[in-house]
Amino acid sequence: MVYTPGSSAGPPISVLRSFAAPPQNILADRDLFNERLATAASSLLTLVGIDADPLSREQILLSAILEHAWQESRDVNLVDLVQAVQQPPVKQLGVMEVDTIFPAKDRLKLAMSINAVMAAPTFAAWTEGEPLDIQNLLYAPDGRARVAVVTLAHLNDSERHFFMSLLFNEVVAWTSSQTGTSSLRAMLYIDELFGFLPPVAEPPTKKPLLTLLKQARAFGVGLTLSTQNPIDIDYKALSNAGTWFIGRLQTEQDKKRLIDGLNTATSGSADAPQLNDLISRLGKRTFLLHNVHSNAPTLFRTRWALSYLAGPMTRDQIRQLNQETPTHGVQPPMPPKPQNSAPASATTSNAAPFISTDIKQLFVPANTNSPAVSYFPLLLAAADVHYSNQTYNVNEDQRVIRLTELTEGVVSSDWRAGENLSIALEQLTTEPNPAISFQPLPDVSFNAKTSKSWGDLFQRWLRTDGALIRYRYTPLKLMSQPNETEQAFRLRCTQAIREQRDEEKEKLRKKYESKLQTLERRRLSREQTLESREQKAQSTQLDALLSVGSTLFGAFLNKRTPSSSKISTAVRRGTRVNQHRGDVARAREALEQTNAEIAALENELEKELNQLANYATHAETLELKEVAIKPTSRDIAMRFVGIAWVPYQQNNNGHWEKAF
């Protein structure tokens, strides 16, 4: 899938979620929280066209507004932000009054600048599409790994920095929420890093990217960064890179920056003149590989490849590509029933319909003040439920809040057809928004008896279809955790399998390592034996030749037959030559046997490693067991049952969508 944030050429990405309160693990880590505040504020200022100086009053004010909301776990939308800039929720910035540092007249200018961006026709594209959710970008709903490509070719520099800072922040939050592992979990690839990680400037993309370079590997997240000009990259980033692929560089500045970075990464052990000479002489498709786990850099050459890539894809090419790519969209919200789908102007009322006081009523807050919003009456029930199962070690409490439609007939509620409400019961109000109109009530009896039947049916649903579902992966005896989705559990099981596989590989290597070391020592010993015997054989052969030669030469000079003792000595030396030749042959045969044993052992190791590598670890193929944990009547405490007035907004196509 190729995403185009800020454009409708491909699936857009909504950035509004990026101003939502960060997860608890970010809130608990002050350093990460401060980075999140700084980059969120500076990215917005960059989009507005204001210099994002960390000490500027604009940066400090926006950070204070976001911090105030996030510390209370409240999300911030841009409408709230504009209002908060005019009327800050904090009275002081540091030890001075807000009005002293940032007068109301100047704050109004900042609010108008943010509002101008929001009012621009192009900004609507930033609020549409899938939310900027790293989990959904990396994995399909069934846990299958995805490749999500985000193209920024259509954006200007400020928009690129705005989106990339939000993206990096989300990656940092997602990464820090994972468990530590030595196995690769995900990969972030950035093509052309220029401008995002400069050596001197502080764009909003720099801090989260440095955080990822320093910490991501511990959580199984890898980064692949590419650039044509290393001089434009911060040296701290270079020193945190574990593997380098260096091609031919044209300028001395780029070479110097790389060599300095290598010296930092290798604690000064790199040979600068040799590296400079190697890099200068690199040919086409030839690269210098530096790996922190290797003692010295290595040269390698890639195969010849033919690429038909003509440059950035056009809008039409992106549309065509996405039409051929299967999507894994988000499930649509539960729509109001057909009788309520008429245009609001024809059936709505500004006054709430009368309902008996026997029926409790609550109002779901709307996230917009659009005149196209209308309240629809739905059934709402809430209960605190205790789930317990000793066999699977489950003992937890949950509050279940569920919405369903009012249906005309004998049974006016079907909780199986409903959906859980993600808003806390305490956030619902007892008074409506006066700017929102009301849809009419269906023809249903509203009295105490009806309300009791709704509650009874809800409790029955909780004890049957509404049972707590947990997933179990039997081979590893893993059980899903509270609030862990099936997708997240599949990914956790897959990661556990990979970690187990990596451990098995390491054990296998250690097992064969001792055998290989024994054989290597044996080979070394036999090589030395062969060399010694070859030298002895050569020496004996030379002695024999000299003995025979001197005997024959003496006989020739003296013109008489050699004595029997000299003949015997020559024969004995000749016999020794044959013996030593046999010793050499046997030593060579023993060495060849050892070499064969080493080769066989290495092949056996390679075969077993391949078997482990081919072991299926795809999340969607795991066979999970569903465990239903049903509560009893004593485990259910009802907290609410009645009518919830839920805001829906009518879009340009006449369809009703959630407005909360």
ROVO-690062 format. One record per residue (C-alpha): residue number from 1; residue in one letter; x, y, z. Coordinates in steps of 0.05 Angstrom, whole numbers. Layout:
BEGIN
(NUM; 'A'; (X; Y; Z))
...
This chain:
BEGIN
(1; 'M'; (0; 0; 0))
(2; 'V'; (27; 69; -20))
(3; 'Y'; (2; 124; 25))
(4; 'T'; (0; 198; 7))
(5; 'P'; (-9; 241; 69))
(6; 'G'; (-37; 309; 53))
(7; 'S'; (-63; 285; -15))
(8; 'S'; (-119; 244; -44))
(9; 'A'; (-74; 212; -98))
(10; 'G'; (-68; 150; -54))
(11; 'P'; (-97; 130; 13))
(12; 'P'; (-86; 191; 59))
(13; 'I'; (-64; 187; 131))
(14; 'S'; (-100; 227; 184))
(15; 'V'; (-52; 263; 230))
(16; 'L'; (-103; 286; 282))
(17; 'R'; (-88; 225; 325))
(18; 'S'; (-17; 250; 332))
(19; 'F'; (-40; 303; 381))
(20; 'A'; (-75; 252; 423))
(21; 'A'; (-49; 236; 493))
(22; 'P'; (12; 190; 487))
(23; 'P'; (9; 120; 516))
(24; 'Q'; (24; 107; 589))
(25; 'N'; (95; 83; 576))
(26; 'I'; (112; 150; 545))
(27; 'L'; (79; 189; 601))
(28; 'A'; (119; 149; 652))
(29; 'D'; (186; 164; 617))
(30; 'R'; (200; 238; 627))
(31; 'D'; (254; 241; 574))
(32; 'L'; (209; 210; 521))
(33; 'F'; (151; 252; 543))
(34; 'N'; (192; 316; 537))
(35; 'E'; (215; 295; 467))
(36; 'R'; (143; 281; 448))
(37; 'L'; (121; 350; 472))
(38; 'A'; (179; 386; 437))
(39; 'T'; (171; 351; 370))
(40; 'A'; (95; 357; 369))
(41; 'A'; (99; 431; 383))
(42; 'S'; (157; 444; 335))
(43; 'S'; (125; 403; 279))
(44; 'L'; (62; 445; 283))
(45; 'L'; (102; 510; 283))
(46; 'T'; (141; 485; 223))
(47; 'L'; (76; 473; 186))
(48; 'V'; (52; 543; 205))
(49; 'G'; (117; 573; 180))
(50; 'I'; (146; 595; 247))
(51; 'D'; (218; 580; 265))
(52; 'A'; (214; 523; 315))
(53; 'D'; (267; 549; 364))
(54; 'P'; (264; 505; 427))
(55; 'L'; (269; 568; 470))
(56; 'S'; (218; 610; 431))
(57; 'R'; (155; 632; 468))
(58; 'E'; (112; 598; 415))
(59; 'Q'; (146; 532; 427))
(60; 'I'; (142; 539; 502))
(61; 'L'; (68; 558; 501))
(62; 'L'; (47; 501; 455))
(63; 'S'; (88; 451; 496))
(64; 'A'; (55; 476; 561))
(65; 'I'; (-15; 469; 530))
(66; 'L'; (-1; 399; 505))
(67; 'E'; (31; 378; 571))
(68; 'H'; (-29; 404; 611))
(69; 'A'; (-77; 362; 569))
(70; 'W'; (-34; 300; 563))
(71; 'Q'; (-20; 297; 637))
(72; 'E'; (-95; 290; 646))
(73; 'S'; (-97; 237; 590))
(74; 'R'; (-138; 284; 547))
(75; 'D'; (-131; 285; 471))
(76; 'V'; (-120; 352; 437))
(77; 'N'; (-149; 370; 370))
(78; 'L'; (-130; 432; 331))
(79; 'V'; (-195; 468; 349))
(80; 'D'; (-179; 460; 423))
(81; 'L'; (-107; 482; 409))
(82; 'V'; (-129; 547; 376))
(83; 'Q'; (-175; 562; 434))
(84; 'A'; (-122; 544; 486))
(85; 'V'; (-72; 590; 452))
(86; 'Q'; (-120; 648; 463))
(87; 'Q'; (-139; 627; 533))
(88; 'P'; (-82; 584; 560))
(89; 'P'; (-100; 532; 613))
(90; 'V'; (-36; 551; 650))
(91; 'K'; (-24; 617; 685))
(92; 'Q'; (52; 615; 685))
(93; 'L'; (108; 596; 639))
(94; 'G'; (166; 581; 685))
(95; 'V'; (163; 634; 740))
(96; 'M'; (131; 689; 699))
(97; 'E'; (59; 703; 680))
(98; 'V'; (36; 680; 611))
(99; 'D'; (12; 750; 593))
(100; 'T'; (80; 778; 610))
(101; 'I'; (118; 730; 566))
(102; 'F'; (66; 724; 512))
(103; 'P'; (14; 780; 511))
(104; 'A'; (-57; 765; 488))
(105; 'K'; (-48; 806; 425))
(106; 'D'; (11; 764; 403))
(107; 'R'; (-23; 699; 422))
(108; 'L'; (-81; 719; 378))
(109; 'K'; (-33; 725; 319))
(110; 'L'; (-7; 654; 333))
(111; 'A'; (-78; 627; 338))
(112; 'M'; (-96; 661; 273))
(113; 'S'; (-35; 630; 239))
(114; 'I'; (-56; 560; 262))
(115; 'N'; (-128; 574; 242))
(116; 'A'; (-105; 597; 173))
(117; 'V'; (-72; 530; 162))
(118; 'M'; (-135; 494; 185))
(119; 'A'; (-179; 537; 140))
(120; 'A'; (-137; 524; 78))
(121; 'P'; (-171; 476; 29))
(122; 'T'; (-109; 432; 27))
(123; 'F'; (-111; 419; 102))
(124; 'A'; (-173; 375; 97))
(125; 'A'; (-130; 321; 66))
(126; 'W'; (-90; 317; 130))
(127; 'T'; (-152; 299; 170))
(128; 'E'; (-177; 243; 125))
(129; 'G'; (-158; 170; 116))
(130; 'E'; (-130; 119; 164))
(131; 'P'; (-102; 144; 230))
(132; 'L'; (-27; 148; 238))
(133; 'D'; (-24; 82; 275))
(134; 'I'; (42; 44; 269))
(135; 'Q'; (11; -23; 289))
(136; 'N'; (-39; -18; 232))
(137; 'L'; (15; 5; 183))
(138; 'L'; (59; -55; 200))
(139; 'Y'; (8; -110; 208))
(140; 'A'; (-58; -130; 177))
(141; 'P'; (-117; -147; 224))
(142; 'D'; (-99; -221; 220))
(143; 'G'; (-27; -207; 242))
(144; 'R'; (3; -214; 173))
(145; 'A'; (63; -168; 162))
(146; 'R'; (52; -110; 115))
(147; 'V'; (96; -64; 74))
(148; 'A'; (71; 7; 81))
(149; 'V'; (103; 58; 34))
(150; 'V'; (93; 131; 50))
(151; 'T'; (111; 179; -7))
(152; 'L'; (125; 252; 7))
(153; 'A'; (144; 275; -63))
(154; 'H'; (81; 318; -68))
(155; 'L'; (95; 357; -4))
(156; 'N'; (137; 419; 8))
(157; 'D'; (194; 420; 59))
(158; 'S'; (152; 445; 118))
(159; 'E'; (98; 394; 105))
(160; 'R'; (150; 338; 100))
(161; 'H'; (181; 357; 166))
(162; 'F'; (112; 363; 198))
(163; 'F'; (90; 293; 177))
(164; 'M'; (157; 259; 188))
(165; 'S'; (163; 287; 259))
(166; 'L'; (94; 259; 275))
(167; 'L'; (112; 193; 243))
(168; 'F'; (177; 187; 281))
(169; 'N'; (141; 204; 346))
(170; 'E'; (91; 149; 334))
(171; 'V'; (147; 100; 318))
(172; 'V'; (182; 118; 383))
(173; 'A'; (118; 108; 423))
(174; 'W'; (103; 42; 389))
(175; 'T'; (174; 18; 397))
(176; 'S'; (178; 34; 471))
(177; 'S'; (113; -3; 483))
(178; 'Q'; (143; -68; 457))
(179; 'T'; (181; -119; 498))
(180; 'G'; (257; -124; 491))
(181; 'T'; (282; -176; 442))
(182; 'S'; (343; -195; 402))
(183; 'S'; (301; -216; 341))
(184; 'L'; (281; -167; 287))
(185; 'R'; (208; -144; 296))
(186; 'A'; (200; -88; 246))
(187; 'M'; (241; -46; 197))
(188; 'L'; (238; 29; 184))
(189; 'Y'; (270; 49; 118))
(190; 'I'; (281; 121; 98))
(191; 'D'; (304; 137; 28))
(192; 'E'; (344; 202; 26))
(193; 'L'; (355; 227; 97))
(194; 'F'; (375; 297; 75))
(195; 'G'; (345; 351; 120))
(196; 'F'; (316; 304; 173))
(197; 'L'; (380; 293; 213))
(198; 'P'; (427; 352; 201))
(199; 'P'; (492; 361; 242))
(200; 'V'; (476; 431; 268))
(201; 'A'; (403; 450; 259))
(202; 'E'; (347; 422; 303))
(203; 'P'; (287; 405; 259))
(204; 'P'; (229; 369; 294))
(205; 'T'; (250; 304; 262))
(206; 'K'; (319; 301; 294))
(207; 'K'; (306; 283; 366))
(208; 'P'; (258; 224; 354))
(209; 'L'; (303; 197; 300))
(210; 'L'; (364; 200; 346))
(211; 'T'; (323; 165; 400))
(212; 'L'; (307; 109; 351))
(213; 'L'; (380; 102; 330))
(214; 'K'; (401; 95; 403))
(215; 'Q'; (345; 52; 431))
(216; 'A'; (304; 17; 376))
(217; 'R'; (350; -43; 367))
(218; 'A'; (337; -66; 438))
(219; 'F'; (263; -73; 420))
(220; 'G'; (275; -110; 355))
(221; 'V'; (264; -49; 310))
(222; 'G'; (315; -38; 256))
(223; 'L'; (330; 26; 217))
(224; 'T'; (357; 30; 147))
(225; 'L'; (377; 101; 128))
(226; 'S'; (406; 122; 61))
(227; 'T'; (437; 187; 38))
(228; 'Q'; (484; 211; -17))
(229; 'N'; (518; 263; 27))
(230; 'P'; (543; 238; 95))
(231; 'I'; (566; 308; 112))
(232; 'D'; (493; 328; 120))
(233; 'I'; (483; 275; 176))
(234; 'D'; (495; 287; 249))
(235; 'Y'; (558; 251; 273))
(236; 'K'; (520; 222; 333))
(237; 'A'; (474; 186; 285))
(238; 'L'; (533; 158; 246))
(239; 'S'; (566; 132; 309))
(240; 'N'; (501; 96; 329))
(241; 'A'; (496; 58; 263))
(242; 'G'; (519; -14; 271))
(243; 'T'; (526; -33; 198))
(244; 'W'; (552; 14; 143))
(245; 'F'; (549; 4; 68))
(246; 'I'; (595; 56; 37))
(247; 'G'; (598; 70; -37))
(248; 'R'; (643; 115; -77))
(249; 'L'; (643; 187; -51))
(250; 'Q'; (661; 247; -92))
(251; 'T'; (680; 299; -41))
(252; 'E'; (735; 300; 12))
(253; 'Q'; (685; 329; 63))
(254; 'D'; (640; 268; 56))
(255; 'K'; (700; 221; 63))
(256; 'K'; (725; 258; 124))
(257; 'R'; (656; 256; 158))
(258; 'L'; (650; 181; 145))
(259; 'I'; (720; 166; 170))
(260; 'D'; (709; 208; 232))
(261; 'G'; (644; 171; 245))
(262; 'L'; (678; 104; 235))
(263; 'N'; (733; 124; 284))
(264; 'T'; (680; 142; 335))
(265; 'A'; (642; 78; 324))
(266; 'T'; (705; 35; 329))
(267; 'S'; (735; 74; 388))
(268; 'G'; (791; 101; 345))
(269; 'S'; (814; 33; 318))
(270; 'A'; (799; 50; 245))
(271; 'D'; (858; 62; 200))
(272; 'A'; (840; 130; 170))
(273; 'P'; (891; 132; 112))
(274; 'Q'; (874; 61; 91))
(275; 'L'; (799; 75; 94))
(276; 'N'; (807; 139; 54))
(277; 'D'; (847; 101; 2))
(278; 'L'; (795; 45; -1))
(279; 'I'; (736; 92; -7))
(280; 'S'; (771; 133; -61))
(281; 'R'; (784; 71; -104))
(282; 'L'; (714; 39; -99))
(283; 'G'; (687; 21; -167))
(284; 'K'; (616; 15; -192))
(285; 'R'; (572; -32; -152))
(286; 'T'; (629; -41; -102))
(287; 'F'; (617; -24; -29))
(288; 'L'; (656; -22; 36))
(289; 'L'; (620; -60; 92))
(290; 'H'; (633; -41; 164))
(291; 'N'; (600; -84; 216))
(292; 'V'; (608; -73; 291))
(293; 'H'; (614; -149; 299))
(294; 'S'; (672; -155; 250))
(295; 'N'; (745; -139; 263))
(296; 'A'; (758; -102; 198))
(297; 'P'; (718; -72; 140))
(298; 'T'; (702; -117; 81))
(299; 'L'; (697; -102; 7))
(300; 'F'; (641; -134; -33))
(301; 'R'; (610; -126; -102))
(302; 'T'; (535; -129; -118))
(303; 'R'; (507; -165; -177))
(304; 'W'; (488; -125; -239))
(305; 'A'; (415; -104; -235))
(306; 'L'; (369; -70; -285))
(307; 'S'; (319; -19; -257))
(308; 'Y'; (262; 11; -295))
(309; 'L'; (248; 63; -241))
(310; 'A'; (241; 129; -277))
(311; 'G'; (233; 173; -215))
(312; 'P'; (178; 191; -166))
(313; 'M'; (111; 160; -185))
(314; 'T'; (56; 204; -213))
(315; 'R'; (-12; 211; -180))
(316; 'D'; (-43; 166; -233))
(317; 'Q'; (11; 113; -222))
(318; 'I'; (-2; 114; -147))
(319; 'R'; (-77; 106; -157))
(320; 'Q'; (-66; 48; -205))
(321; 'L'; (-17; 14; -158))
(322; 'N'; (-64; 19; -99))
(323; 'Q'; (-122; -9; -139))
(324; 'E'; (-81; -71; -150))
(325; 'T'; (-61; -76; -76))
(326; 'P'; (-107; -113; -28))
(327; 'T'; (-127; -68; 30))
(328; 'H'; (-142; -84; 102))
(329; 'G'; (-190; -27; 120))
(330; 'V'; (-219; -10; 186))
(331; 'Q'; (-288; -38; 200))
(332; 'P'; (-342; 16; 189))
(333; 'P'; (-379; 41; 250))
(334; 'M'; (-447; 15; 269))
(335; 'P'; (-495; 59; 229))
(336; 'P'; (-562; 82; 256))
(337; 'K'; (-620; 40; 232))
(338; 'P'; (-650; 56; 164))
(339; 'Q'; (-710; 94; 190))
(340; 'N'; (-663; 145; 221))
(341; 'S'; (-621; 155; 159))
(342; 'A'; (-665; 209; 128))
(343; 'P'; (-636; 279; 121))
(344; 'A'; (-634; 314; 188))
(345; 'S'; (-672; 374; 163))
(346; 'A'; (-734; 332; 148))
(347; 'T'; (-742; 294; 213))
(348; 'T'; (-700; 326; 267))
(349; 'S'; (-722; 370; 325))
(350; 'N'; (-684; 420; 367))
(351; 'A'; (-718; 394; 430))
(352; 'A'; (-706; 326; 460))
(353; 'P'; (-765; 278; 453))
(354; 'F'; (-803; 265; 517))
(355; 'I'; (-784; 200; 552))
(356; 'S'; (-812; 175; 618))
(357; 'T'; (-770; 190; 679))
(358; 'D'; (-766; 115; 690))
(359; 'I'; (-716; 114; 633))
(360; 'K'; (-646; 140; 646))
(361; 'Q'; (-614; 183; 592))
(362; 'L'; (-542; 203; 577))
(363; 'F'; (-510; 243; 520))
(364; 'V'; (-447; 224; 483))
(365; 'P'; (-403; 287; 473))
(366; 'A'; (-394; 306; 400))
(367; 'N'; (-325; 322; 372))
(368; 'T'; (-351; 375; 324))
(369; 'N'; (-400; 433; 323))
(370; 'S'; (-421; 422; 251))
(371; 'P'; (-495; 436; 237))
(372; 'A'; (-498; 369; 201))
(373; 'V'; (-494; 332; 268))
(374; 'S'; (-555; 300; 299))
(375; 'Y'; (-570; 258; 361))
(376; 'F'; (-594; 187; 349))
(377; 'P'; (-627; 146; 405))
(378; 'L'; (-590; 82; 421))
(379; 'L'; (-592; 34; 479))
(380; 'L'; (-534; 37; 527))
(381; 'A'; (-517; -11; 583))
(382; 'A'; (-456; -12; 628))
(383; 'A'; (-434; -63; 680))
(384; 'D'; (-373; -81; 721))
(385; 'V'; (-357; -154; 708))
(386; 'H'; (-310; -201; 745))
(387; 'Y'; (-280; -256; 702))
(388; 'S'; (-246; -315; 737))
(389; 'N'; (-217; -381; 712))
(390; 'Q'; (-166; -419; 753))
(391; 'T'; (-146; -466; 696))
(392; 'Y'; (-121; -409; 653))
(393; 'N'; (-100; -364; 711))
(394; 'V'; (-150; -310; 693))
(395; 'N'; (-174; -263; 748))
(396; 'E'; (-193; -194; 725))
(397; 'D'; (-246; -140; 727))
(398; 'Q'; (-273; -102; 668))
(399; 'R'; (-325; -49; 656))
(400; 'V'; (-366; -67; 595))
(401; 'I'; (-403; -9; 560))
(402; 'R'; (-444; -29; 500))
(403; 'L'; (-489; 6; 450))
(404; 'T'; (-544; -25; 408))
(405; 'E'; (-603; -2; 368))
(406; 'L'; (-674; 4; 392))
(407; 'T'; (-716; -46; 352))
(408; 'E'; (-791; -45; 345))
(409; 'G'; (-826; -108; 364))
(410; 'V'; (-834; -156; 422))
(411; 'V'; (-759; -153; 438))
(412; 'S'; (-734; -81; 434))
(413; 'S'; (-660; -97; 444))
(414; 'D'; (-610; -144; 412))
(415; 'W'; (-544; -136; 448))
(416; 'R'; (-510; -186; 401))
(417; 'A'; (-517; -136; 344))
(418; 'G'; (-487; -79; 385))
(419; 'E'; (-416; -53; 394))
(420; 'N'; (-374; -34; 454))
(421; 'L'; (-367; 40; 469))
(422; 'S'; (-295; 63; 478))
(423; 'I'; (-315; 125; 518))
(424; 'A'; (-315; 121; 594))
(425; 'L'; (-382; 124; 628))
(426; 'E'; (-359; 184; 668))
(427; 'Q'; (-347; 224; 604))
(428; 'L'; (-420; 220; 583))
(429; 'T'; (-462; 280; 602))
(430; 'T'; (-533; 287; 629))
(431; 'E'; (-546; 350; 587))
(432; 'P'; (-548; 354; 511))
(433; 'N'; (-508; 400; 467))
(434; 'P'; (-558; 456; 450))
(435; 'A'; (-529; 462; 380))
(436; 'I'; (-546; 390; 362))
(437; 'S'; (-615; 369; 338))
(438; 'F'; (-651; 305; 356))
(439; 'Q'; (-676; 248; 313))
(440; 'P'; (-745; 220; 331))
(441; 'L'; (-754; 160; 377))
(442; 'P'; (-775; 93; 347))
(443; 'D'; (-843; 64; 365))
(444; 'V'; (-820; 29; 429))
(445; 'S'; (-850; 29; 499))
(446; 'F'; (-809; 69; 548))
(447; 'N'; (-825; 50; 619))
(448; 'A'; (-794; 16; 680))
(449; 'K'; (-814; -54; 656))
(450; 'T'; (-780; -42; 589))
(451; 'S'; (-717; -15; 623))
(452; 'K'; (-714; -77; 667))
(453; 'S'; (-720; -123; 606))
(454; 'W'; (-662; -85; 573))
(455; 'G'; (-619; -97; 634))
(456; 'D'; (-639; -171; 640))
(457; 'L'; (-623; -183; 567))
(458; 'F'; (-557; -147; 574))
(459; 'Q'; (-537; -191; 633))
(460; 'R'; (-558; -253; 594))
(461; 'W'; (-514; -230; 537))
(462; 'L'; (-455; -220; 585))
(463; 'R'; (-463; -292; 610))
(464; 'T'; (-466; -322; 540))
(465; 'D'; (-443; -286; 477))
(466; 'G'; (-410; -230; 517))
(467; 'A'; (-362; -277; 552))
(468; 'L'; (-290; -255; 559))
(469; 'I'; (-250; -285; 501))
(470; 'R'; (-178; -302; 512))
(471; 'Y'; (-131; -335; 462))
(472; 'R'; (-83; -390; 479))
(473; 'Y'; (-24; -415; 438))
(474; 'T'; (-15; -485; 465))
(475; 'P'; (56; -503; 439))
(476; 'L'; (86; -446; 480))
(477; 'K'; (32; -445; 534))
(478; 'L'; (20; -371; 521))
(479; 'M'; (-45; -336; 539))
(480; 'S'; (-69; -268; 514))
(481; 'Q'; (-68; -212; 565))
(482; 'P'; (-123; -162; 584))
(483; 'N'; (-138; -113; 527))
(484; 'E'; (-92; -152; 481))
(485; 'T'; (-125; -162; 413))
(486; 'E'; (-120; -226; 373))
(487; 'Q'; (-73; -191; 325))
(488; 'A'; (-27; -167; 381))
(489; 'F'; (-27; -237; 412))
(490; 'R'; (-10; -270; 346))
(491; 'L'; (48; -222; 338))
(492; 'R'; (72; -235; 409))
(493; 'C'; (69; -310; 396))
(494; 'T'; (106; -301; 330))
(495; 'Q'; (160; -260; 365))
(496; 'A'; (166; -314; 419))
(497; 'I'; (174; -367; 365))
(498; 'R'; (228; -326; 331))
(499; 'E'; (265; -315; 396))
(500; 'Q'; (260; -390; 411))
(501; 'R'; (286; -405; 341))
(502; 'D'; (344; -357; 350))
(503; 'E'; (361; -390; 417))
(504; 'E'; (359; -458; 384))
(505; 'K'; (405; -432; 329))
(506; 'E'; (454; -406; 381))
(507; 'K'; (452; -472; 419))
(508; 'L'; (463; -509; 354))
(509; 'R'; (522; -466; 336))
(510; 'K'; (553; -476; 405))
(511; 'K'; (541; -551; 400))
(512; 'Y'; (576; -556; 333))
(513; 'E'; (628; -504; 353))
(514; 'S'; (662; -551; 403))
(515; 'K'; (663; -608; 352))
(516; 'L'; (690; -562; 298))
(517; 'Q'; (743; -535; 345))
(518; 'T'; (765; -607; 361))
(519; 'L'; (769; -623; 287))
(520; 'E'; (805; -558; 272))
(521; 'R'; (857; -575; 325))
(522; 'R'; (863; -644; 295))
(523; 'R'; (871; -615; 226))
(524; 'L'; (925; -568; 250))
(525; 'S'; (961; -625; 284))
(526; 'R'; (957; -669; 222))
(527; 'E'; (979; -612; 177))
(528; 'Q'; (1040; -604; 222))
(529; 'T'; (1052; -680; 220))
(530; 'L'; (1047; -681; 145))
(531; 'E'; (1094; -623; 138))
(532; 'S'; (1144; -656; 186))
(533; 'R'; (1141; -722; 149))
(534; 'E'; (1148; -689; 82))
(535; 'Q'; (1210; -653; 106))
(536; 'K'; (1238; -718; 135))
(537; 'A'; (1222; -755; 71))
(538; 'Q'; (1257; -703; 29))
(539; 'S'; (1317; -704; 76))
(540; 'T'; (1321; -781; 75))
(541; 'Q'; (1313; -782; -1))
(542; 'L'; (1369; -732; -8))
(543; 'D'; (1414; -773; 39))
(544; 'A'; (1399; -836; 0))
(545; 'L'; (1415; -802; -66))
(546; 'L'; (1480; -775; -38))
(547; 'S'; (1499; -843; -9))
(548; 'V'; (1486; -880; -74))
(549; 'G'; (1519; -825; -114))
(550; 'S'; (1583; -824; -71))
(551; 'T'; (1587; -900; -72))
(552; 'L'; (1582; -903; -148))
(553; 'F'; (1628; -843; -157))
(554; 'G'; (1681; -875; -111))
(555; 'A'; (1676; -941; -149))
(556; 'F'; (1685; -904; -214))
(557; 'L'; (1747; -867; -190))
(558; 'N'; (1779; -927; -156))
(559; 'K'; (1758; -974; -212))
(560; 'R'; (1737; -1027; -163))
(561; 'T'; (1672; -1057; -136))
(562; 'P'; (1644; -1021; -75))
(563; 'S'; (1648; -1056; -9))
(564; 'S'; (1589; -1095; 17))
(565; 'S'; (1581; -1047; 76))
(566; 'K'; (1573; -987; 30))
(567; 'I'; (1523; -1024; -13))
(568; 'S'; (1484; -1044; 49))
(569; 'T'; (1483; -972; 74))
(570; 'A'; (1456; -947; 7))
(571; 'V'; (1402; -1002; 7))
(572; 'R'; (1381; -984; 78))
(573; 'R'; (1376; -911; 61))
(574; 'G'; (1334; -928; 0))
(575; 'T'; (1288; -970; 44))
(576; 'R'; (1280; -912; 92))
(577; 'V'; (1260; -868; 33))
(578; 'N'; (1203; -916; 17))
(579; 'Q'; (1182; -919; 90))
(580; 'H'; (1180; -843; 95))
(581; 'R'; (1141; -839; 30))
(582; 'G'; (1090; -885; 62))
(583; 'D'; (1089; -842; 124))
(584; 'V'; (1075; -781; 81))
(585; 'A'; (1019; -816; 44))
(586; 'R'; (987; -839; 109))
(587; 'A'; (993; -769; 139))
(588; 'R'; (962; -738; 77))
(589; 'E'; (906; -789; 79))
(590; 'A'; (892; -773; 152))
(591; 'L'; (890; -699; 137))
(592; 'E'; (842; -709; 79))
(593; 'Q'; (798; -751; 125))
(594; 'T'; (797; -695; 176))
(595; 'N'; (780; -644; 122))
(596; 'A'; (723; -688; 99))
(597; 'E'; (698; -694; 171))
(598; 'I'; (699; -618; 178))
(599; 'A'; (662; -608; 112))
(600; 'A'; (610; -661; 132))
(601; 'L'; (600; -628; 200))
(602; 'E'; (593; -559; 169))
(603; 'N'; (542; -586; 119))
(604; 'E'; (504; -619; 175))
(605; 'L'; (504; -553; 214))
(606; 'E'; (481; -515; 153))
(607; 'K'; (425; -566; 141))
(608; 'E'; (400; -560; 213))
(609; 'L'; (404; -484; 211))
(610; 'N'; (363; -484; 146))
(611; 'Q'; (311; -528; 178))
(612; 'L'; (304; -478; 235))
(613; 'A'; (303; -420; 187))
(614; 'N'; (248; -451; 146))
(615; 'Y'; (204; -462; 207))
(616; 'A'; (139; -425; 194))
(617; 'T'; (130; -365; 239))
(618; 'H'; (75; -327; 202))
(619; 'A'; (26; -297; 251))
(620; 'E'; (-35; -313; 209))
(621; 'T'; (-19; -388; 206))
(622; 'L'; (-15; -399; 281))
(623; 'E'; (-69; -443; 309))
(624; 'L'; (-99; -408; 368))
(625; 'K'; (-149; -436; 417))
(626; 'E'; (-206; -390; 438))
(627; 'V'; (-221; -393; 512))
(628; 'A'; (-289; -364; 532))
(629; 'I'; (-292; -343; 606))
(630; 'K'; (-365; -333; 625))
(631; 'P'; (-385; -294; 688))
(632; 'T'; (-441; -315; 734))
(633; 'S'; (-498; -270; 757))
(634; 'R'; (-460; -255; 821))
(635; 'D'; (-400; -230; 780))
(636; 'I'; (-442; -175; 745))
(637; 'A'; (-456; -107; 776))
(638; 'M'; (-500; -63; 732))
(639; 'R'; (-480; 10; 729))
(640; 'F'; (-527; 38; 676))
(641; 'V'; (-582; 17; 628))
(642; 'G'; (-622; 67; 588))
(643; 'I'; (-620; 113; 527))
(644; 'A'; (-557; 143; 500))
(645; 'W'; (-564; 201; 452))
(646; 'V'; (-506; 190; 404))
(647; 'P'; (-482; 244; 354))
(648; 'Y'; (-476; 225; 281))
(649; 'Q'; (-454; 270; 224))
(650; 'Q'; (-481; 268; 154))
(651; 'N'; (-427; 270; 101))
(652; 'N'; (-429; 296; 30))
(653; 'N'; (-455; 228; 5))
(654; 'G'; (-514; 231; 53))
(655; 'H'; (-487; 176; 98))
(656; 'W'; (-485; 181; 173))
(657; 'E'; (-417; 175; 207))
(658; 'K'; (-397; 176; 280))
(659; 'A'; (-385; 246; 308))
(660; 'F'; (-353; 225; 374))
